[in-house]
């Protein structure tokens, strides 16, 4: 692989990880894989995330077009979050990442001291 190709590879991977990196973004995207969810459902799924952090991360993901917020007509605050078309294309990667994590859970627990 030529140096320019390597640089592009590194940049592309870095850009993708920037979008879903951090403690909560990937978890939010994973939580939305099966179906759309309201804020309170996401907060429950992602416990112990704070409301402030969840709001910040949802805004980030929405600004980057990975999720959409659909405002319902029932109540002023009835907002349902789901993957955008762009974000839906990420779902297979989430499932592959989960498979990898399951396969390597023992090493992750030993080396990184993750909670089960």
Phi and psi restraints in degrees (range 20) as a CNS / XPLOR table:
assign (resid 1 and name C) (resid 2 and name N)
       (resid 2 and name CA) (resid 2 and name C) 1.0 -73.0 20.0 2
assign (resid 2 and name N) (resid 2 and name CA)
       (resid 2 and name C) (resid 3 and name N) 1.0 158.3 20.0 2
assign (resid 2 and name C) (resid 3 and name N)
       (resid 3 and name CA) (resid 3 and name C) 1.0 -57.7 20.0 2
assign (resid 3 and name N) (resid 3 and name CA)
       (resid 3 and name C) (resid 4 and name N) 1.0 -40.7 20.0 2
assign (resid 3 and name C) (resid 4 and name N)
       (resid 4 and name CA) (resid 4 and name C) 1.0 -64.6 20.0 2
assign (resid 4 and name N) (resid 4 and name CA)
       (resid 4 and name C) (resid 5 and name N) 1.0 -40.7 20.0 2
assign (resid 4 and name C) (resid 5 and name N)
       (resid 5 and name CA) (resid 5 and name C) 1.0 -64.8 20.0 2
assign (resid 5 and name N) (resid 5 and name CA)
       (resid 5 and name C) (resid 6 and name N) 1.0 -40.1 20.0 2
assign (resid 5 and name C) (resid 6 and name N)
       (resid 6 and name CA) (resid 6 and name C) 1.0 -62.3 20.0 2
assign (resid 6 and name N) (resid 6 and name CA)
       (resid 6 and name C) (resid 7 and name N) 1.0 -45.0 20.0 2
assign (resid 6 and name C) (resid 7 and name N)
       (resid 7 and name CA) (resid 7 and name C) 1.0 -59.8 20.0 2
assign (resid 7 and name N) (resid 7 and name CA)
       (resid 7 and name C) (resid 8 and name N) 1.0 -43.9 20.0 2
assign (resid 7 and name C) (resid 8 and name N)
       (resid 8 and name CA) (resid 8 and name C) 1.0 -64.0 20.0 2
assign (resid 8 and name N) (resid 8 and name CA)
       (resid 8 and name C) (resid 9 and name N) 1.0 -40.0 20.0 2
assign (resid 8 and name C) (resid 9 and name N)
       (resid 9 and name CA) (resid 9 and name C) 1.0 -60.1 20.0 2
assign (resid 9 and name N) (resid 9 and name CA)
       (resid 9 and name C) (resid 10 and name N) 1.0 -49.6 20.0 2
assign (resid 9 and name C) (resid 10 and name N)
       (resid 10 and name CA) (resid 10 and name C) 1.0 -61.5 20.0 2
assign (resid 10 and name N) (resid 10 and name CA)
       (resid 10 and name C) (resid 11 and name N) 1.0 -43.8 20.0 2
assign (resid 10 and name C) (resid 11 and name N)
       (resid 11 and name CA) (resid 11 and name C) 1.0 -63.8 20.0 2
assign (resid 11 and name N) (resid 11 and name CA)
       (resid 11 and name C) (resid 12 and name N) 1.0 -44.8 20.0 2
assign (resid 11 and name C) (resid 12 and name N)
       (resid 12 and name CA) (resid 12 and name C) 1.0 -62.1 20.0 2
assign (resid 12 and name N) (resid 12 and name CA)
       (resid 12 and name C) (resid 13 and name N) 1.0 -44.6 20.0 2
assign (resid 12 and name C) (resid 13 and name N)
       (resid 13 and name CA) (resid 13 and name C) 1.0 -65.8 20.0 2
assign (resid 13 and name N) (resid 13 and name CA)
       (resid 13 and name C) (resid 14 and name N) 1.0 -43.5 20.0 2
assign (resid 13 and name C) (resid 14 and name N)
       (resid 14 and name CA) (resid 14 and name C) 1.0 -61.2 20.0 2
assign (resid 14 and name N) (resid 14 and name CA)
       (resid 14 and name C) (resid 15 and name N) 1.0 -43.0 20.0 2
assign (resid 14 and name C) (resid 15 and name N)
       (resid 15 and name CA) (resid 15 and name C) 1.0 -62.2 20.0 2
assign (resid 15 and name N) (resid 15 and name CA)
       (resid 15 and name C) (resid 16 and name N) 1.0 -44.1 20.0 2
assign (resid 15 and name C) (resid 16 and name N)
       (resid 16 and name CA) (resid 16 and name C) 1.0 -64.3 20.0 2
assign (resid 16 and name N) (resid 16 and name CA)
       (resid 16 and name C) (resid 17 and name N) 1.0 -43.6 20.0 2
assign (resid 16 and name C) (resid 17 and name N)
       (resid 17 and name CA) (resid 17 and name C) 1.0 -68.0 20.0 2
assign (resid 17 and name N) (resid 17 and name CA)
       (resid 17 and name C) (resid 18 and name N) 1.0 -29.9 20.0 2
assign (resid 17 and name C) (resid 18 and name N)
       (resid 18 and name CA) (resid 18 and name C) 1.0 -60.9 20.0 2
assign (resid 18 and name N) (resid 18 and name CA)
       (resid 18 and name C) (resid 19 and name N) 1.0 -40.1 20.0 2
assign (resid 18 and name C) (resid 19 and name N)
       (resid 19 and name CA) (resid 19 and name C) 1.0 -65.4 20.0 2
assign (resid 19 and name N) (resid 19 and name CA)
       (resid 19 and name C) (resid 20 and name N) 1.0 -38.9 20.0 2
assign (resid 19 and name C) (resid 20 and name N)
       (resid 20 and name CA) (resid 20 and name C) 1.0 -113.8 20.0 2
assign (resid 20 and name N) (resid 20 and name CA)
       (resid 20 and name C) (resid 21 and name N) 1.0 8.4 20.0 2
assign (resid 20 and name C) (resid 21 and name N)
       (resid 21 and name CA) (resid 21 and name C) 1.0 -73.1 20.0 2
assign (resid 21 and name N) (resid 21 and name CA)
       (resid 21 and name C) (resid 22 and name N) 1.0 179.8 20.0 2
assign (resid 21 and name C) (resid 22 and name N)
       (resid 22 and name CA) (resid 22 and name C) 1.0 89.1 20.0 2
assign (resid 22 and name N) (resid 22 and name CA)
       (resid 22 and name C) (resid 23 and name N) 1.0 179.0 20.0 2
assign (resid 22 and name C) (resid 23 and name N)
       (resid 23 and name CA) (resid 23 and name C) 1.0 -73.2 20.0 2
assign (resid 23 and name N) (resid 23 and name CA)
       (resid 23 and name C) (resid 24 and name N) 1.0 -33.4 20.0 2
assign (resid 23 and name C) (resid 24 and name N)
       (resid 24 and name CA) (resid 24 and name C) 1.0 -112.7 20.0 2
assign (resid 24 and name N) (resid 24 and name CA)
       (resid 24 and name C) (resid 25 and name N) 1.0 -25.7 20.0 2
assign (resid 24 and name C) (resid 25 and name N)
       (resid 25 and name CA) (resid 25 and name C) 1.0 -60.9 20.0 2
assign (resid 25 and name N) (resid 25 and name CA)
       (resid 25 and name C) (resid 26 and name N) 1.0 -46.8 20.0 2
assign (resid 25 and name C) (resid 26 and name N)
       (resid 26 and name CA) (resid 26 and name C) 1.0 -63.0 20.0 2
assign (resid 26 and name N) (resid 26 and name CA)
       (resid 26 and name C) (resid 27 and name N) 1.0 -38.5 20.0 2
assign (resid 26 and name C) (resid 27 and name N)
       (resid 27 and name CA) (resid 27 and name C) 1.0 -66.3 20.0 2
assign (resid 27 and name N) (resid 27 and name CA)
       (resid 27 and name C) (resid 28 and name N) 1.0 -38.5 20.0 2
assign (resid 27 and name C) (resid 28 and name N)
       (resid 28 and name CA) (resid 28 and name C) 1.0 -63.8 20.0 2
assign (resid 28 and name N) (resid 28 and name CA)
       (resid 28 and name C) (resid 29 and name N) 1.0 -46.9 20.0 2
assign (resid 28 and name C) (resid 29 and name N)
       (resid 29 and name CA) (resid 29 and name C) 1.0 -61.0 20.0 2
assign (resid 29 and name N) (resid 29 and name CA)
       (resid 29 and name C) (resid 30 and name N) 1.0 -39.2 20.0 2
assign (resid 29 and name C) (resid 30 and name N)
       (resid 30 and name CA) (resid 30 and name C) 1.0 -66.8 20.0 2
assign (resid 30 and name N) (resid 30 and name CA)
       (resid 30 and name C) (resid 31 and name N) 1.0 -40.4 20.0 2
assign (resid 30 and name C) (resid 31 and name N)
       (resid 31 and name CA) (resid 31 and name C) 1.0 -62.8 20.0 2
assign (resid 31 and name N) (resid 31 and name CA)
       (resid 31 and name C) (resid 32 and name N) 1.0 -30.2 20.0 2
assign (resid 31 and name C) (resid 32 and name N)
       (resid 32 and name CA) (resid 32 and name C) 1.0 -89.0 20.0 2
assign (resid 32 and name N) (resid 32 and name CA)
       (resid 32 and name C) (resid 33 and name N) 1.0 1.7 20.0 2
assign (resid 32 and name C) (resid 33 and name N)
       (resid 33 and name CA) (resid 33 and name C) 1.0 -61.1 20.0 2
assign (resid 33 and name N) (resid 33 and name CA)
       (resid 33 and name C) (resid 34 and name N) 1.0 -41.6 20.0 2
assign (resid 33 and name C) (resid 34 and name N)
       (resid 34 and name CA) (resid 34 and name C) 1.0 -83.1 20.0 2
assign (resid 34 and name N) (resid 34 and name CA)
       (resid 34 and name C) (resid 35 and name N) 1.0 -40.7 20.0 2
assign (resid 34 and name C) (resid 35 and name N)
       (resid 35 and name CA) (resid 35 and name C) 1.0 -164.5 20.0 2
assign (resid 35 and name N) (resid 35 and name CA)
       (resid 35 and name C) (resid 36 and name N) 1.0 161.7 20.0 2
assign (resid 35 and name C) (resid 36 and name N)
       (resid 36 and name CA) (resid 36 and name C) 1.0 -64.1 20.0 2
assign (resid 36 and name N) (resid 36 and name CA)
       (resid 36 and name C) (resid 37 and name N) 1.0 152.7 20.0 2
assign (resid 36 and name C) (resid 37 and name N)
       (resid 37 and name CA) (resid 37 and name C) 1.0 -141.6 20.0 2
assign (resid 37 and name N) (resid 37 and name CA)
       (resid 37 and name C) (resid 38 and name N) 1.0 151.2 20.0 2
assign (resid 37 and name C) (resid 38 and name N)
       (resid 38 and name CA) (resid 38 and name C) 1.0 -83.4 20.0 2
assign (resid 38 and name N) (resid 38 and name CA)
       (resid 38 and name C) (resid 39 and name N) 1.0 166.0 20.0 2
assign (resid 38 and name C) (resid 39 and name N)
       (resid 39 and name CA) (resid 39 and name C) 1.0 -53.5 20.0 2
assign (resid 39 and name N) (resid 39 and name CA)
       (resid 39 and name C) (resid 40 and name N) 1.0 -47.7 20.0 2
assign (resid 39 and name C) (resid 40 and name N)
       (resid 40 and name CA) (resid 40 and name C) 1.0 -65.0 20.0 2
assign (resid 40 and name N) (resid 40 and name CA)
       (resid 40 and name C) (resid 41 and name N) 1.0 -33.5 20.0 2
assign (resid 40 and name C) (resid 41 and name N)
       (resid 41 and name CA) (resid 41 and name C) 1.0 -68.6 20.0 2
assign (resid 41 and name N) (resid 41 and name CA)
       (resid 41 and name C) (resid 42 and name N) 1.0 -41.6 20.0 2
assign (resid 41 and name C) (resid 42 and name N)
       (resid 42 and name CA) (resid 42 and name C) 1.0 -63.2 20.0 2
assign (resid 42 and name N) (resid 42 and name CA)
       (resid 42 and name C) (resid 43 and name N) 1.0 -44.7 20.0 2
assign (resid 42 and name C) (resid 43 and name N)
       (resid 43 and name CA) (resid 43 and name C) 1.0 -59.9 20.0 2
assign (resid 43 and name N) (resid 43 and name CA)
       (resid 43 and name C) (resid 44 and name N) 1.0 -40.9 20.0 2
assign (resid 43 and name C) (resid 44 and name N)
       (resid 44 and name CA) (resid 44 and name C) 1.0 -65.8 20.0 2
assign (resid 44 and name N) (resid 44 and name CA)
       (resid 44 and name C) (resid 45 and name N) 1.0 -44.1 20.0 2
assign (resid 44 and name C) (resid 45 and name N)
       (resid 45 and name CA) (resid 45 and name C) 1.0 -60.0 20.0 2
assign (resid 45 and name N) (resid 45 and name CA)
       (resid 45 and name C) (resid 46 and name N) 1.0 -36.9 20.0 2
assign (resid 45 and name C) (resid 46 and name N)
       (resid 46 and name CA) (resid 46 and name C) 1.0 -102.8 20.0 2
assign (resid 46 and name N) (resid 46 and name CA)
       (resid 46 and name C) (resid 47 and name N) 1.0 17.2 20.0 2
assign (resid 46 and name C) (resid 47 and name N)
       (resid 47 and name CA) (resid 47 and name C) 1.0 -48.7 20.0 2
assign (resid 47 and name N) (resid 47 and name CA)
       (resid 47 and name C) (resid 48 and name N) 1.0 128.2 20.0 2
assign (resid 47 and name C) (resid 48 and name N)
       (resid 48 and name CA) (resid 48 and name C) 1.0 -105.2 20.0 2
assign (resid 48 and name N) (resid 48 and name CA)
       (resid 48 and name C) (resid 49 and name N) 1.0 32.4 20.0 2
assign (resid 48 and name C) (resid 49 and name N)
       (resid 49 and name CA) (resid 49 and name C) 1.0 -60.4 20.0 2
assign (resid 49 and name N) (resid 49 and name CA)
       (resid 49 and name C) (resid 50 and name N) 1.0 142.9 20.0 2
assign (resid 49 and name C) (resid 50 and name N)
       (resid 50 and name CA) (resid 50 and name C) 1.0 -86.0 20.0 2
assign (resid 50 and name N) (resid 50 and name CA)
       (resid 50 and name C) (resid 51 and name N) 1.0 158.5 20.0 2
assign (resid 50 and name C) (resid 51 and name N)
       (resid 51 and name CA) (resid 51 and name C) 1.0 -60.7 20.0 2
assign (resid 51 and name N) (resid 51 and name CA)
       (resid 51 and name C) (resid 52 and name N) 1.0 -40.5 20.0 2
assign (resid 51 and name C) (resid 52 and name N)
       (resid 52 and name CA) (resid 52 and name C) 1.0 -61.7 20.0 2
assign (resid 52 and name N) (resid 52 and name CA)
       (resid 52 and name C) (resid 53 and name N) 1.0 -46.5 20.0 2
assign (resid 52 and name C) (resid 53 and name N)
       (resid 53 and name CA) (resid 53 and name C) 1.0 -66.3 20.0 2
assign (resid 53 and name N) (resid 53 and name CA)
       (resid 53 and name C) (resid 54 and name N) 1.0 -42.9 20.0 2
assign (resid 53 and name C) (resid 54 and name N)
       (resid 54 and name CA) (resid 54 and name C) 1.0 -61.5 20.0 2
assign (resid 54 and name N) (resid 54 and name CA)
       (resid 54 and name C) (resid 55 and name N) 1.0 -44.1 20.0 2
assign (resid 54 and name C) (resid 55 and name N)
       (resid 55 and name CA) (resid 55 and name C) 1.0 -59.0 20.0 2
assign (resid 55 and name N) (resid 55 and name CA)
       (resid 55 and name C) (resid 56 and name N) 1.0 -46.3 20.0 2
assign (resid 55 and name C) (resid 56 and name N)
       (resid 56 and name CA) (resid 56 and name C) 1.0 -60.8 20.0 2
assign (resid 56 and name N) (resid 56 and name CA)
       (resid 56 and name C) (resid 57 and name N) 1.0 -45.7 20.0 2
assign (resid 56 and name C) (resid 57 and name N)
       (resid 57 and name CA) (resid 57 and name C) 1.0 -70.5 20.0 2
assign (resid 57 and name N) (resid 57 and name CA)
       (resid 57 and name C) (resid 58 and name N) 1.0 -37.7 20.0 2
assign (resid 57 and name C) (resid 58 and name N)
       (resid 58 and name CA) (resid 58 and name C) 1.0 -62.3 20.0 2
assign (resid 58 and name N) (resid 58 and name CA)
       (resid 58 and name C) (resid 59 and name N) 1.0 -41.8 20.0 2
assign (resid 58 and name C) (resid 59 and name N)
       (resid 59 and name CA) (resid 59 and name C) 1.0 -62.3 20.0 2
assign (resid 59 and name N) (resid 59 and name CA)
       (resid 59 and name C) (resid 60 and name N) 1.0 -42.8 20.0 2
assign (resid 59 and name C) (resid 60 and name N)
       (resid 60 and name CA) (resid 60 and name C) 1.0 -60.6 20.0 2
assign (resid 60 and name N) (resid 60 and name CA)
       (resid 60 and name C) (resid 61 and name N) 1.0 -49.0 20.0 2
assign (resid 60 and name C) (resid 61 and name N)
       (resid 61 and name CA) (resid 61 and name C) 1.0 -64.8 20.0 2
assign (resid 61 and name N) (resid 61 and name CA)
       (resid 61 and name C) (resid 62 and name N) 1.0 -35.5 20.0 2
assign (resid 61 and name C) (resid 62 and name N)
       (resid 62 and name CA) (resid 62 and name C) 1.0 -69.6 20.0 2
assign (resid 62 and name N) (resid 62 and name CA)
       (resid 62 and name C) (resid 63 and name N) 1.0 -43.1 20.0 2
assign (resid 62 and name C) (resid 63 and name N)
       (resid 63 and name CA) (resid 63 and name C) 1.0 -61.5 20.0 2
assign (resid 63 and name N) (resid 63 and name CA)
       (resid 63 and name C) (resid 64 and name N) 1.0 -31.8 20.0 2
assign (resid 63 and name C) (resid 64 and name N)
       (resid 64 and name CA) (resid 64 and name C) 1.0 -92.8 20.0 2
assign (resid 64 and name N) (resid 64 and name CA)
       (resid 64 and name C) (resid 65 and name N) 1.0 12.0 20.0 2
assign (resid 64 and name C) (resid 65 and name N)
       (resid 65 and name CA) (resid 65 and name C) 1.0 62.5 20.0 2
assign (resid 65 and name N) (resid 65 and name CA)
       (resid 65 and name C) (resid 66 and name N) 1.0 26.7 20.0 2
assign (resid 65 and name C) (resid 66 and name N)
       (resid 66 and name CA) (resid 66 and name C) 1.0 -89.9 20.0 2
assign (resid 66 and name N) (resid 66 and name CA)
       (resid 66 and name C) (resid 67 and name N) 1.0 -26.5 20.0 2
assign (resid 66 and name C) (resid 67 and name N)
       (resid 67 and name CA) (resid 67 and name C) 1.0 -132.0 20.0 2
assign (resid 67 and name N) (resid 67 and name CA)
       (resid 67 and name C) (resid 68 and name N) 1.0 164.0 20.0 2
assign (resid 67 and name C) (resid 68 and name N)
       (resid 68 and name CA) (resid 68 and name C) 1.0 -127.9 20.0 2
assign (resid 68 and name N) (resid 68 and name CA)
       (resid 68 and name C) (resid 69 and name N) 1.0 148.6 20.0 2
assign (resid 68 and name C) (resid 69 and name N)
       (resid 69 and name CA) (resid 69 and name C) 1.0 -109.3 20.0 2
assign (resid 69 and name N) (resid 69 and name CA)
       (resid 69 and name C) (resid 70 and name N) 1.0 118.5 20.0 2
assign (resid 69 and name C) (resid 70 and name N)
       (resid 70 and name CA) (resid 70 and name C) 1.0 -103.7 20.0 2
assign (resid 70 and name N) (resid 70 and name CA)
       (resid 70 and name C) (resid 71 and name N) 1.0 117.8 20.0 2
assign (resid 70 and name C) (resid 71 and name N)
       (resid 71 and name CA) (resid 71 and name C) 1.0 -87.3 20.0 2
assign (resid 71 and name N) (resid 71 and name CA)
       (resid 71 and name C) (resid 72 and name N) 1.0 125.1 20.0 2
assign (resid 71 and name C) (resid 72 and name N)
       (resid 72 and name CA) (resid 72 and name C) 1.0 -83.7 20.0 2
assign (resid 72 and name N) (resid 72 and name CA)
       (resid 72 and name C) (resid 73 and name N) 1.0 166.1 20.0 2
assign (resid 72 and name C) (resid 73 and name N)
       (resid 73 and name CA) (resid 73 and name C) 1.0 -93.7 20.0 2
assign (resid 73 and name N) (resid 73 and name CA)
       (resid 73 and name C) (resid 74 and name N) 1.0 -9.2 20.0 2
assign (resid 73 and name C) (resid 74 and name N)
       (resid 74 and name CA) (resid 74 and name C) 1.0 -70.0 20.0 2
assign (resid 74 and name N) (resid 74 and name CA)
       (resid 74 and name C) (resid 75 and name N) 1.0 -45.0 20.0 2
assign (resid 74 and name C) (resid 75 and name N)
       (resid 75 and name CA) (resid 75 and name C) 1.0 -143.3 20.0 2
assign (resid 75 and name N) (resid 75 and name CA)
       (resid 75 and name C) (resid 76 and name N) 1.0 155.5 20.0 2
assign (resid 75 and name C) (resid 76 and name N)
       (resid 76 and name CA) (resid 76 and name C) 1.0 -59.1 20.0 2
assign (resid 76 and name N) (resid 76 and name CA)
       (resid 76 and name C) (resid 77 and name N) 1.0 -36.6 20.0 2
assign (resid 76 and name C) (resid 77 and name N)
       (resid 77 and name CA) (resid 77 and name C) 1.0 -96.5 20.0 2
assign (resid 77 and name N) (resid 77 and name CA)
       (resid 77 and name C) (resid 78 and name N) 1.0 8.3 20.0 2
assign (resid 77 and name C) (resid 78 and name N)
       (resid 78 and name CA) (resid 78 and name C) 1.0 -77.9 20.0 2
assign (resid 78 and name N) (resid 78 and name CA)
       (resid 78 and name C) (resid 79 and name N) 1.0 92.1 20.0 2
assign (resid 78 and name C) (resid 79 and name N)
       (resid 79 and name CA) (resid 79 and name C) 1.0 -117.7 20.0 2
assign (resid 79 and name N) (resid 79 and name CA)
       (resid 79 and name C) (resid 80 and name N) 1.0 132.0 20.0 2
assign (resid 79 and name C) (resid 80 and name N)
       (resid 80 and name CA) (resid 80 and name C) 1.0 -117.8 20.0 2
assign (resid 80 and name N) (resid 80 and name CA)
       (resid 80 and name C) (resid 81 and name N) 1.0 130.3 20.0 2
assign (resid 80 and name C) (resid 81 and name N)
       (resid 81 and name CA) (resid 81 and name C) 1.0 -102.6 20.0 2
assign (resid 81 and name N) (resid 81 and name CA)
       (resid 81 and name C) (resid 82 and name N) 1.0 140.3 20.0 2
assign (resid 81 and name C) (resid 82 and name N)
       (resid 82 and name CA) (resid 82 and name C) 1.0 -150.2 20.0 2
assign (resid 82 and name N) (resid 82 and name CA)
       (resid 82 and name C) (resid 83 and name N) 1.0 166.7 20.0 2
assign (resid 82 and name C) (resid 83 and name N)
       (resid 83 and name CA) (resid 83 and name C) 1.0 -64.4 20.0 2
assign (resid 83 and name N) (resid 83 and name CA)
       (resid 83 and name C) (resid 84 and name N) 1.0 142.1 20.0 2
assign (resid 83 and name C) (resid 84 and name N)
       (resid 84 and name CA) (resid 84 and name C) 1.0 -77.4 20.0 2
assign (resid 84 and name N) (resid 84 and name CA)
       (resid 84 and name C) (resid 85 and name N) 1.0 176.3 20.0 2
assign (resid 84 and name C) (resid 85 and name N)
       (resid 85 and name CA) (resid 85 and name C) 1.0 -59.7 20.0 2
assign (resid 85 and name N) (resid 85 and name CA)
       (resid 85 and name C) (resid 86 and name N) 1.0 -41.8 20.0 2
assign (resid 85 and name C) (resid 86 and name N)
       (resid 86 and name CA) (resid 86 and name C) 1.0 -62.4 20.0 2
assign (resid 86 and name N) (resid 86 and name CA)
       (resid 86 and name C) (resid 87 and name N) 1.0 -44.4 20.0 2
assign (resid 86 and name C) (resid 87 and name N)
       (resid 87 and name CA) (resid 87 and name C) 1.0 -68.5 20.0 2
assign (resid 87 and name N) (resid 87 and name CA)
       (resid 87 and name C) (resid 88 and name N) 1.0 -31.8 20.0 2
assign (resid 87 and name C) (resid 88 and name N)
       (resid 88 and name CA) (resid 88 and name C) 1.0 -62.4 20.0 2
assign (resid 88 and name N) (resid 88 and name CA)
       (resid 88 and name C) (resid 89 and name N) 1.0 -30.7 20.0 2
assign (resid 88 and name C) (resid 89 and name N)
       (resid 89 and name CA) (resid 89 and name C) 1.0 -67.2 20.0 2
assign (resid 89 and name N) (resid 89 and name CA)
       (resid 89 and name C) (resid 90 and name N) 1.0 -14.1 20.0 2
assign (resid 89 and name C) (resid 90 and name N)
       (resid 90 and name CA) (resid 90 and name C) 1.0 -85.5 20.0 2
assign (resid 90 and name N) (resid 90 and name CA)
       (resid 90 and name C) (resid 91 and name N) 1.0 -18.1 20.0 2
assign (resid 90 and name C) (resid 91 and name N)
       (resid 91 and name CA) (resid 91 and name C) 1.0 -55.0 20.0 2
assign (resid 91 and name N) (resid 91 and name CA)
       (resid 91 and name C) (resid 92 and name N) 1.0 -44.4 20.0 2
assign (resid 91 and name C) (resid 92 and name N)
       (resid 92 and name CA) (resid 92 and name C) 1.0 -60.9 20.0 2
assign (resid 92 and name N) (resid 92 and name CA)
       (resid 92 and name C) (resid 93 and name N) 1.0 -32.9 20.0 2
assign (resid 92 and name C) (resid 93 and name N)
       (resid 93 and name CA) (resid 93 and name C) 1.0 -68.7 20.0 2
assign (resid 93 and name N) (resid 93 and name CA)
       (resid 93 and name C) (resid 94 and name N) 1.0 -36.5 20.0 2
assign (resid 93 and name C) (resid 94 and name N)
       (resid 94 and name CA) (resid 94 and name C) 1.0 -61.8 20.0 2
assign (resid 94 and name N) (resid 94 and name CA)
       (resid 94 and name C) (resid 95 and name N) 1.0 -43.9 20.0 2
assign (resid 94 and name C) (resid 95 and name N)
       (resid 95 and name CA) (resid 95 and name C) 1.0 -66.1 20.0 2
assign (resid 95 and name N) (resid 95 and name CA)
       (resid 95 and name C) (resid 96 and name N) 1.0 -38.6 20.0 2
assign (resid 95 and name C) (resid 96 and name N)
       (resid 96 and name CA) (resid 96 and name C) 1.0 -66.0 20.0 2
assign (resid 96 and name N) (resid 96 and name CA)
       (resid 96 and name C) (resid 97 and name N) 1.0 -39.9 20.0 2
assign (resid 96 and name C) (resid 97 and name N)
       (resid 97 and name CA) (resid 97 and name C) 1.0 -63.6 20.0 2
assign (resid 97 and name N) (resid 97 and name CA)
       (resid 97 and name C) (resid 98 and name N) 1.0 -38.7 20.0 2
assign (resid 97 and name C) (resid 98 and name N)
       (resid 98 and name CA) (resid 98 and name C) 1.0 -62.6 20.0 2
assign (resid 98 and name N) (resid 98 and name CA)
       (resid 98 and name C) (resid 99 and name N) 1.0 -45.5 20.0 2
assign (resid 98 and name C) (resid 99 and name N)
       (resid 99 and name CA) (resid 99 and name C) 1.0 -58.7 20.0 2
assign (resid 99 and name N) (resid 99 and name CA)
       (resid 99 and name C) (resid 100 and name N) 1.0 -43.4 20.0 2
assign (resid 99 and name C) (resid 100 and name N)
       (resid 100 and name CA) (resid 100 and name C) 1.0 -61.7 20.0 2
assign (resid 100 and name N) (resid 100 and name CA)
       (resid 100 and name C) (resid 101 and name N) 1.0 -44.5 20.0 2
assign (resid 100 and name C) (resid 101 and name N)
       (resid 101 and name CA) (resid 101 and name C) 1.0 -63.0 20.0 2
assign (resid 101 and name N) (resid 101 and name CA)
       (resid 101 and name C) (resid 102 and name N) 1.0 -40.6 20.0 2
assign (resid 101 and name C) (resid 102 and name N)
       (resid 102 and name CA) (resid 102 and name C) 1.0 -63.5 20.0 2
assign (resid 102 and name N) (resid 102 and name CA)
       (resid 102 and name C) (resid 103 and name N) 1.0 -44.8 20.0 2
assign (resid 102 and name C) (resid 103 and name N)
       (resid 103 and name CA) (resid 103 and name C) 1.0 -63.7 20.0 2
assign (resid 103 and name N) (resid 103 and name CA)
       (resid 103 and name C) (resid 104 and name N) 1.0 -34.4 20.0 2
assign (resid 103 and name C) (resid 104 and name N)
       (resid 104 and name CA) (resid 104 and name C) 1.0 -109.8 20.0 2
assign (resid 104 and name N) (resid 104 and name CA)
       (resid 104 and name C) (resid 105 and name N) 1.0 16.3 20.0 2
assign (resid 104 and name C) (resid 105 and name N)
       (resid 105 and name CA) (resid 105 and name C) 1.0 -54.3 20.0 2
assign (resid 105 and name N) (resid 105 and name CA)
       (resid 105 and name C) (resid 106 and name N) 1.0 -43.3 20.0 2
assign (resid 105 and name C) (resid 106 and name N)
       (resid 106 and name CA) (resid 106 and name C) 1.0 -59.5 20.0 2
assign (resid 106 and name N) (resid 106 and name CA)
       (resid 106 and name C) (resid 107 and name N) 1.0 -46.3 20.0 2
assign (resid 106 and name C) (resid 107 and name N)
       (resid 107 and name CA) (resid 107 and name C) 1.0 -65.4 20.0 2
assign (resid 107 and name N) (resid 107 and name CA)
       (resid 107 and name C) (resid 108 and name N) 1.0 -42.7 20.0 2
assign (resid 107 and name C) (resid 108 and name N)
       (resid 108 and name CA) (resid 108 and name C) 1.0 -61.1 20.0 2
assign (resid 108 and name N) (resid 108 and name CA)
       (resid 108 and name C) (resid 109 and name N) 1.0 -41.5 20.0 2
assign (resid 108 and name C) (resid 109 and name N)
       (resid 109 and name CA) (resid 109 and name C) 1.0 -66.0 20.0 2
assign (resid 109 and name N) (resid 109 and name CA)
       (resid 109 and name C) (resid 110 and name N) 1.0 -39.8 20.0 2
assign (resid 109 and name C) (resid 110 and name N)
       (resid 110 and name CA) (resid 110 and name C) 1.0 -68.8 20.0 2
assign (resid 110 and name N) (resid 110 and name CA)
       (resid 110 and name C) (resid 111 and name N) 1.0 -47.7 20.0 2
assign (resid 110 and name C) (resid 111 and name N)
       (resid 111 and name CA) (resid 111 and name C) 1.0 -82.8 20.0 2
assign (resid 111 and name N) (resid 111 and name CA)
       (resid 111 and name C) (resid 112 and name N) 1.0 -43.1 20.0 2
assign (resid 111 and name C) (resid 112 and name N)
       (resid 112 and name CA) (resid 112 and name C) 1.0 -102.3 20.0 2
assign (resid 112 and name N) (resid 112 and name CA)
       (resid 112 and name C) (resid 113 and name N) 1.0 -5.1 20.0 2
assign (resid 112 and name C) (resid 113 and name N)
       (resid 113 and name CA) (resid 113 and name C) 1.0 57.9 20.0 2
assign (resid 113 and name N) (resid 113 and name CA)
       (resid 113 and name C) (resid 114 and name N) 1.0 43.3 20.0 2
assign (resid 113 and name C) (resid 114 and name N)
       (resid 114 and name CA) (resid 114 and name C) 1.0 -70.4 20.0 2
assign (resid 114 and name N) (resid 114 and name CA)
       (resid 114 and name C) (resid 115 and name N) 1.0 152.5 20.0 2
assign (resid 114 and name C) (resid 115 and name N)
       (resid 115 and name CA) (resid 115 and name C) 1.0 -82.7 20.0 2
assign (resid 115 and name N) (resid 115 and name CA)
       (resid 115 and name C) (resid 116 and name N) 1.0 148.9 20.0 2
